[in-house]
Amino acid sequence: MDVENRIVSLIASSTEIVCALGLENQLVGRSHECDYPTTINSLPICTEPKFMDGTSYQIDQRIKAILQEGLSVYRVDAALLEQLAPDVIITQTQCDVCAVSLADVEAAVCTILDSQPTIVALKPNSLNDIFADIERVANALGVRERGADISVRLRRRMADIEQCAATARERPTVACIEWIEPLMAAGNWMPELVHKAGGISVVGSAGEHAPWLDWGDLATLDPDVIIVLPCGFDIARTRREIKSLATKSEWLKLRAVRERRVYLADGNQFFNRPGPRVVEALEIMAEILHPSLFKVVHEGIGWQLLFEEEE
């Protein structure tokens, strides 16, 4: 029998982990970013950003201004947390810009007088970290065996994809772009996904944070394939944002642009959520790089060719 917990998940990936563990019915609150599975959308929202939405450049400038003042980027509703009376709160320490931080949660919990919930802080920087976090959440919620089982099954699916991709005749060089303006490459688990999908990541290091990227450096690398998957953006949003690149001479000279091998992927739903659907992110990557080897099932939802509207 499951241990009965009242769970508040403050990151989208941990919400998906909780649901994959079969404990969706124990969720009592979520973050403003948690939107999958859609059945959790009626849960109370416990967080909100302190910056207004805008273009990638505007968002970058607003977040930098907040951080320069020594403030946190997100607000946690401590009064709502007190009403929800969670036994467990799940947060993260991986990135203070991407989601509510551990410090934000601890500050909010200090105001809760009637309960002192267990705080589970995740810090995924690699694929192994993602699997470990799934098991960490499972252990904290009293379903250790389920977490281990999910981790094993995800690893097997990834191994199958990697084995198939290894038969490809070529391994294209790949640059994954995580932010458009200013330009940022993808790090952490993204270079691992590229490798397993049969590509060669030319920027960003496995297990390390996403690096800022100079246009001159990208021109020197001149990858065969560019995959644009901004953090927090879906494909439609990315397609609107990427129009700003069309005016840059450096962009137009890139081999991937000239040969029409630029792809847009849903960073929000797949690539920037270190949870169970990271395997679907690998499937998307494999479809993009080696469509002759993999059944194309994610096109239109998980990825699109940048230039398809013009063809």
Buried (B, 14 or more C-beta within 10 A) or exposed (E): EEEEBBBBBBBBBBBBBBBBBEBBEBBBBBBBBBBBEEEBEEBBBBBEBEBEEEBBBEBBBBBEEBEEEEEBBBBBBBEBBBEBBBBBBBBBBBBBBBBBBBEBBBEBBEEBEEEEBEBBBBBBBBBBBBBBBBBBBBEBBBBEEBBBBBBEEBBEBBEEBBEBBEEBEEBBBBBBBBBBBEBBBBBBBBBBBBBBBBBBBBBBBBBEEBBEBEBEBBBEBBBBBBBBBBBBBBBEBBBEBBEBBEEEEBBEEBBBBEEEBBBBBBBBBBBBBBBBBBBBBBBBBBBBBBEEBBEBEBBEBBBBBBEEEEE
